[in-house]
Amino acid sequence: MLEIAIGIIFVFLLVSTICTAVREGIEARLKTRAAYLEQGIRQLLNDGAGTGIAKKLYTHPLIYGLFNSDYKPGTQTGTPDLLAKGGNLPSYIPSKNFAAALMDILARDTGADSYTDTAGAPVVSLDSMRQNISKIENPAVQRILLTAIDSAQGDINRVQFNIENWYNSGMDRVSGWYKRSTQWIIFWIALAMAVLLNINTITITNYLSQNETARKLVVEQATAASKDTTHTINYSKAKAELDGLKLPIGWDKGFASIEIDPGKAPDLWNTFLGPLLGLLITALAATLGAPFWFDILNKVMVIRSTVKPHEKSGEEASQDARDPQQPQIVYAQLPPARQLTGADIHINTDHVEPDSCDVIATELTTDEDLPESK
């Protein structure tokens, strides 16, 4: 069962890697991250059309230097589309750049689209920002900036810190948008891949449970992949390993390839519900991502490494001598001791060794007559 689980997890890892690589290719083409970031900044600054303070922010030198094109605001006001195009806009704006640019706009903006009078521009300070805040025609942003200034208690660095926190909290929502859209895109990519390549989780599980050779091959490759601590499985490597697993993947048998059990007669489960469920399981598993399945694979490998030596060595025999499986040692039974009598005592008077007193023993002292020990 562990080997079957390892095989399925390894297949999910390879499919997730391929889908993630395809997703990154789509992202590099469309730059959806940039579209989501621009949408989030327009909502953060309460500038849905992108013609007010959002435009001033994107055209500020601290932000404009991050991309090489003119700013063109998006047309959507709600959550961006799954495949929204970001054009040449930046995919990432550091919080320090955002805060510094907004503070500069607040202190030195004169209402024009460009800054020409740089020599006579006021110094960015708490007083200049407060005096110039009324020129920002955005009541929501005015309120937020006033709160950031007042809560700083005269520390301009604290003002920048407050604006950065405000920006980061808004970017958390943008990150949530992008994460959900990425999961949906990977799901549709995985579903299309599962259908085109016929990667059916149920069919693969049945095949691994019945074919020990294929199971051992998959486990060997999964073991090698789990030892790759750098996790450098890319698209080409994942595709090559998936093809080399020799699993029931593909349409080699035509429409019969979709059947869960080719040996059975076609029915609703074998030809429709089972294949549909197997393909959906593959697609849903891919949305969890390759890092998730790589961690699961390592954990299952640890479990297998602890179980496998136990299977090879088997149960050790008990060392107890009373174990019925051990040979019994039979000890000889001695006859019971008998008390000696006078008839049993024979003294040879022909040859008696003299003791220190030159006395020949003629009587025996019984145990009762012996003196007590001290």
C-alpha positions as CSV (number, residue, x, y, z in Angstrom):
1,M,0.0,0.0,0.0
2,L,2.9,2.4,0.8
3,E,4.4,1.7,-2.6
4,I,1.1,2.4,-4.4
5,A,0.8,5.6,-2.4
6,I,4.3,6.6,-3.4
7,G,3.6,5.9,-7.0
8,I,0.4,8.1,-7.0
9,I,2.1,10.9,-5.1
10,F,5.0,10.9,-7.6
11,V,2.6,11.1,-10.5
12,F,0.8,14.0,-8.9
13,L,4.2,15.7,-8.4
14,L,5.2,15.3,-12.0
15,V,1.8,16.5,-13.3
16,S,1.9,19.5,-10.9
17,T,5.3,20.5,-12.1
18,I,4.3,20.4,-15.7
19,C,1.1,22.4,-15.0
20,T,3.1,25.0,-13.0
21,A,5.6,25.4,-15.8
22,V,2.8,25.9,-18.3
23,R,1.2,28.5,-16.0
24,E,4.5,30.4,-15.7
25,G,4.8,30.4,-19.5
26,I,1.3,32.0,-19.7
27,E,2.3,34.5,-17.1
28,A,5.4,35.5,-18.9
29,R,3.3,36.1,-22.0
30,L,0.4,38.0,-20.4
31,K,2.0,39.5,-17.3
32,T,-1.1,38.9,-15.2
33,R,0.7,39.9,-12.0
34,A,1.2,43.4,-13.3
35,A,-2.5,43.7,-14.2
36,Y,-3.5,42.6,-10.7
37,L,-1.0,45.0,-9.1
38,E,-2.3,47.9,-11.1
39,Q,-5.9,47.0,-10.3
40,G,-5.1,46.8,-6.6
41,I,-3.3,50.2,-6.5
42,R,-6.2,51.9,-8.3
43,Q,-8.6,50.4,-5.7
44,L,-6.2,51.3,-2.8
45,L,-6.0,54.9,-3.9
46,N,-9.7,55.1,-4.7
47,D,-9.0,55.9,-8.3
48,G,-11.1,53.5,-10.3
49,A,-10.5,55.2,-13.7
50,G,-6.7,55.6,-13.1
51,T,-6.7,59.2,-14.2
52,G,-6.0,60.9,-10.8
53,I,-3.5,60.1,-8.1
54,A,-3.0,56.6,-9.4
55,K,-1.7,58.0,-12.7
56,K,0.5,60.5,-10.8
57,L,2.0,57.6,-8.8
58,Y,2.7,55.5,-11.9
59,T,4.3,58.4,-13.7
60,H,6.5,59.4,-10.7
61,P,10.2,58.7,-11.3
62,L,10.4,56.3,-8.4
63,I,7.7,54.1,-10.0
64,Y,8.2,55.0,-13.7
65,G,11.7,53.6,-13.6
66,L,10.4,50.2,-12.9
67,F,8.9,49.8,-16.4
68,N,9.6,51.1,-19.9
69,S,6.3,52.2,-21.3
70,D,3.5,54.7,-20.8
71,Y,1.0,54.1,-18.1
72,K,-2.3,52.8,-19.4
73,P,-4.9,52.1,-16.7
74,G,-6.9,49.0,-16.9
75,T,-10.6,49.0,-17.8
76,Q,-11.8,46.7,-15.1
77,T,-13.0,48.0,-11.7
78,G,-13.6,44.7,-9.9
79,T,-11.5,41.6,-9.7
80,P,-9.4,41.2,-12.8
81,D,-9.9,38.4,-15.3
82,L,-8.0,35.1,-15.0
83,L,-6.0,35.9,-18.1
84,A,-5.7,39.7,-17.7
85,K,-3.0,41.4,-19.6
86,G,-0.5,43.7,-17.7
87,G,1.3,45.0,-20.7
88,N,4.6,46.6,-19.8
89,L,3.6,47.6,-16.3
90,P,5.7,46.5,-13.4
91,S,4.8,43.2,-11.7
92,Y,6.2,44.4,-8.4
93,I,6.5,47.8,-6.7
94,P,8.5,47.9,-3.4
95,S,6.6,49.4,-0.5
96,K,9.4,51.9,0.1
97,N,9.1,53.2,-3.5
98,F,5.3,53.5,-3.1
99,A,5.5,55.4,0.2
100,A,8.3,57.7,-0.9
101,A,6.6,58.5,-4.2
102,L,3.3,59.2,-2.4
103,M,4.9,61.5,0.2
104,D,6.7,63.4,-2.6
105,I,3.4,63.9,-4.4
106,L,1.8,65.0,-1.2
107,A,4.5,67.6,-0.4
108,R,5.4,68.9,-3.9
109,D,2.5,68.3,-6.2
110,T,1.2,71.5,-7.8
111,G,-1.6,70.0,-9.7
112,A,0.3,69.7,-13.0
113,D,1.2,66.5,-14.7
114,S,5.0,67.0,-14.4
115,Y,7.4,68.6,-12.0
116,T,9.3,71.4,-13.6
117,D,10.2,73.8,-10.8
118,T,12.5,71.4,-9.0
119,A,14.8,74.2,-7.7
120,G,12.0,75.9,-5.7
121,A,10.3,72.8,-4.7
122,P,9.5,72.5,-1.0
123,V,11.3,70.1,1.3
124,V,9.4,66.9,2.1
125,S,8.4,67.5,5.7
126,L,5.4,67.0,7.9
127,D,4.4,70.7,7.6
128,S,4.7,70.7,3.8
129,M,2.7,67.5,3.5
130,R,-0.1,68.8,5.8
131,Q,-0.3,72.1,4.0
132,N,-0.5,70.6,0.6
133,I,-2.8,67.7,1.4
134,S,-5.9,69.7,0.3
135,K,-4.5,69.8,-3.3
136,I,-5.1,66.0,-3.6
137,E,-8.6,65.8,-5.0
138,N,-9.3,62.5,-3.3
139,P,-11.0,62.6,0.1
140,A,-10.3,59.0,0.9
141,V,-6.6,59.4,0.3
142,Q,-6.6,62.7,2.2
143,R,-8.1,61.0,5.2
144,I,-5.6,58.1,5.1
145,L,-2.6,60.4,4.8
146,L,-3.8,62.7,7.6
147,T,-4.1,59.6,9.8
148,A,-0.6,58.5,8.9
149,I,0.8,62.0,9.7
150,D,-1.0,62.5,13.0
151,S,-0.2,59.0,14.3
152,A,3.5,59.6,13.6
153,Q,3.8,62.2,16.4
154,G,6.3,64.4,14.5
155,D,8.5,61.6,13.1
156,I,8.6,61.7,9.3
157,N,10.1,58.2,9.2
158,R,7.1,57.0,11.1
159,V,4.9,58.5,8.4
160,Q,6.7,56.5,5.7
161,F,6.4,53.4,7.9
162,N,2.6,53.9,8.2
163,I,2.1,54.4,4.5
164,E,4.2,51.2,3.8
165,N,1.9,49.2,6.2
166,W,-1.1,50.6,4.4
167,Y,0.3,49.6,1.1
168,N,1.3,46.1,2.3
169,S,-2.2,45.4,3.7
170,G,-3.7,46.3,0.3
171,M,-1.2,44.0,-1.5
172,D,-2.3,41.1,0.7
173,R,-5.7,41.3,-1.1
174,V,-3.9,41.5,-4.4
175,S,-1.9,38.4,-3.5
176,G,-5.2,36.6,-2.6
177,W,-6.6,37.5,-6.0
178,Y,-3.6,36.2,-7.8
179,K,-3.4,33.0,-5.8
180,R,-7.0,32.1,-6.5
181,S,-6.7,32.9,-10.2
182,T,-3.5,30.8,-10.4
183,Q,-5.3,27.8,-8.8
184,W,-8.1,28.0,-11.3
185,I,-5.8,28.3,-14.2
186,I,-3.7,25.3,-13.0
187,F,-6.9,23.4,-12.5
188,W,-8.0,23.9,-16.1
189,I,-4.5,23.2,-17.4
190,A,-4.4,20.0,-15.4
191,L,-7.8,18.9,-16.5
192,A,-6.9,19.5,-20.1
193,M,-3.6,17.6,-19.6
194,A,-5.4,14.8,-17.9
195,V,-7.8,14.4,-20.8
196,L,-5.3,14.8,-23.5
197,L,-2.8,12.3,-21.9
198,N,-5.5,10.2,-20.2
199,I,-3.9,10.5,-16.7
200,N,-6.6,8.6,-14.7
201,T,-5.7,8.3,-11.0
202,I,-8.1,5.3,-10.5
203,T,-6.6,3.4,-13.5
204,I,-3.1,4.1,-12.4
205,T,-3.9,2.9,-8.8
206,N,-5.4,-0.4,-10.2
207,Y,-2.4,-0.9,-12.4
208,L,0.2,-0.4,-9.6
209,S,-1.7,-2.8,-7.3
210,Q,-1.5,-5.6,-9.9
211,N,1.9,-5.0,-11.4
212,E,4.8,-5.4,-9.0
213,T,7.5,-4.7,-11.6
214,A,5.9,-1.3,-12.6
215,R,5.4,-0.5,-8.9
216,K,9.1,-1.1,-8.1
217,L,10.1,1.0,-11.0
218,V,8.0,3.9,-9.9
219,V,9.2,3.7,-6.4
220,E,12.9,3.7,-7.5
221,Q,12.3,6.9,-9.5
222,A,10.3,8.5,-6.7
223,T,13.2,7.6,-4.3
224,A,15.7,9.3,-6.5
225,A,13.4,12.4,-6.8
226,S,12.9,12.7,-3.1
227,K,16.7,12.8,-2.5
228,D,16.9,15.9,-4.7
229,T,17.0,18.4,-1.9
230,T,17.2,21.3,-4.4
231,H,13.9,20.2,-6.0
232,T,15.1,21.0,-9.5
233,I,12.4,19.1,-11.4
234,N,11.6,21.2,-14.4
235,Y,9.1,20.8,-17.3
236,S,11.3,18.8,-19.6
237,K,12.6,16.5,-16.8
238,A,9.1,16.0,-15.4
239,K,7.7,15.2,-18.9
240,A,10.5,12.7,-19.5
241,E,10.0,11.0,-16.2
242,L,6.3,10.8,-16.6
243,D,6.8,9.1,-20.0
244,G,9.3,6.7,-18.6
245,L,7.1,5.4,-15.8
246,K,5.4,2.9,-18.2
247,L,2.0,3.5,-16.7
248,P,-1.4,3.2,-18.4
249,I,-1.2,6.7,-19.7
250,G,-2.2,7.8,-23.2
251,W,-4.7,6.7,-25.8
252,D,-2.7,3.7,-27.3
253,K,-5.8,1.5,-27.1
254,G,-8.2,4.1,-28.5
255,F,-11.4,4.6,-26.7
256,A,-10.8,1.4,-24.7
257,S,-7.9,3.3,-22.9
258,I,-10.4,5.2,-20.9
259,E,-12.0,2.1,-19.2
260,I,-11.2,1.6,-15.6
261,D,-11.0,-2.2,-16.0
262,P,-10.6,-3.3,-19.7
263,G,-11.4,-6.9,-18.7
264,K,-14.9,-6.1,-17.7
265,A,-17.9,-5.4,-19.8
266,P,-18.7,-1.7,-20.5
267,D,-21.0,-0.2,-18.0
268,L,-21.8,3.2,-16.5
269,W,-18.9,3.1,-13.9
270,N,-16.3,1.4,-16.1
271,T,-16.7,3.7,-19.1
272,F,-18.1,7.0,-17.8
273,L,-18.3,7.7,-14.0
274,G,-15.0,6.0,-13.1
275,P,-12.9,7.8,-15.8
276,L,-14.5,11.1,-15.1
277,L,-13.8,10.8,-11.4
278,G,-10.2,9.7,-12.0
279,L,-9.5,12.7,-14.3
280,L,-11.0,15.1,-11.9
281,I,-8.9,13.7,-9.0
282,T,-5.8,14.3,-11.1
283,A,-6.8,17.8,-11.9
284,L,-7.6,18.7,-8.3
285,A,-4.4,17.2,-7.1
286,A,-2.4,19.3,-9.5
287,T,-3.9,22.5,-8.0
288,L,-2.1,21.8,-4.7
289,G,1.2,22.5,-6.4
290,A,4.5,20.6,-6.8
291,P,6.0,21.8,-3.4
292,F,3.1,20.3,-1.6
293,W,3.4,16.9,-3.2
294,F,7.2,17.0,-2.8
295,D,6.8,17.4,0.9
296,I,4.2,14.6,1.1
297,L,6.5,12.3,-0.9
298,N,9.4,12.9,1.6
299,K,7.1,12.1,4.5
300,V,5.9,8.9,3.0
301,M,9.5,7.9,2.2
302,V,10.4,8.3,5.8
303,I,7.5,6.1,6.8
304,R,8.6,3.5,4.3
305,S,12.2,3.6,5.5
306,T,11.0,2.7,9.0
307,V,8.7,-0.1,7.8
308,K,11.0,-1.8,5.2
309,P,13.8,-2.9,7.5
310,H,11.2,-4.5,9.8
311,E,9.8,-6.5,6.9
312,K,13.3,-7.8,5.9
313,S,14.5,-8.8,9.4
314,G,11.2,-10.3,10.5
315,E,10.2,-11.1,14.1
316,E,13.1,-12.0,16.4
317,A,12.7,-15.2,18.5
318,S,12.2,-14.8,22.2
319,Q,15.3,-15.3,24.3
320,D,13.3,-16.8,27.2
321,A,14.4,-20.4,28.0
322,R,10.8,-21.2,28.8
323,D,9.7,-20.3,25.3
324,P,8.1,-23.5,23.8
325,Q,9.9,-22.8,20.5
326,Q,13.3,-23.2,22.2
327,P,14.8,-26.7,22.9
328,Q,14.3,-27.7,26.5
329,I,17.2,-28.7,28.7
330,V,16.5,-31.8,30.9
331,Y,18.4,-32.1,34.1
332,A,19.1,-35.4,35.8
333,Q,17.1,-36.0,39.0
334,L,19.3,-37.0,42.0
335,P,17.9,-39.4,44.6
336,P,16.7,-37.8,47.8
337,A,19.3,-37.4,50.6
338,R,19.2,-40.1,53.3
339,Q,20.3,-39.6,56.9
340,L,23.3,-41.6,57.9
341,T,23.2,-44.1,60.7
342,G,25.7,-45.9,62.7
343,A,25.6,-48.9,60.4
344,D,26.8,-46.7,57.6
345,I,29.9,-45.7,59.4
346,H,33.0,-48.0,58.9
347,I,36.2,-47.0,60.5
348,N,39.4,-48.7,59.4
349,T,41.6,-49.2,62.4
350,D,44.4,-50.8,60.5
351,H,45.6,-47.6,59.0
352,V,44.6,-44.4,60.7
353,E,46.3,-41.1,60.0
354,P,47.2,-39.4,63.3
355,D,46.0,-36.0,64.0
356,S,47.6,-33.4,66.2
357,C,46.3,-35.1,69.3
358,D,47.2,-38.7,68.4
359,V,43.6,-39.7,69.1
360,I,41.6,-42.2,67.1
361,A,38.0,-41.2,66.5
362,T,35.7,-43.9,67.8
363,E,32.4,-42.0,68.1
364,L,30.6,-39.4,65.9
365,T,29.3,-36.2,67.2
366,T,25.7,-35.5,66.0
367,D,24.6,-32.1,64.9
368,E,22.6,-31.5,68.0
369,D,25.7,-31.9,70.2
370,L,27.8,-29.4,68.3
371,P,28.4,-26.0,70.0
372,E,26.6,-23.0,68.7
373,S,28.5,-20.7,66.3
374,K,29.4,-17.3,67.6
